[in-house]
């Protein structure tokens, strides 16, 4: 998993990077908020971001707020580091778009658990977004099928959206996933099949 660590303290940044790499994660680092925001916006493979709440310039909540403003759908899981977790700071951070908090000094086991929980959350978001896209595509196809379909007046083939002509059952099978069996309706049996059978019986006699 690819994780971003944004920490203005070089020693803390190296410590966190070492922890995460030890757990098998790929780590990218930033020393200040603007750099972290740029990395988050440019590198969509980042699943979890650990961001220091208090930094010079663009602080942690400001990074979260700006990132959420510029992204839609599935996005990275944002975890803020904070020295003092007061009710006011928690509300401010969560209102800015953060998903979770980790208290400083960092407890390795707690950090590991929260990072893994964040990764599961991102995975669920991505799967949900994929399902939504599938449903939107299916709905668009249904709407198209409810509209006007060009059909040949002679052979009854349907023209698809790529301007190719297909048999009705082939077209509908692709559009709906339905499987077709072939039979003969009573009218066609009376008008087509029976005359042919009688004609063949006459030849045999």
Beta strands, then each sheet from edge to edge (+ up, - down):
strand 1: 2-6
strand 2: 26-30
strand 3: 46-52
strand 4: 77-82
strand 5: 100-103
strand 6: 158-159
strand 7: 165-166
sheet 1: 2+ 1+ 3+ 4+ 5+
sheet 2: 6+ 7-
end
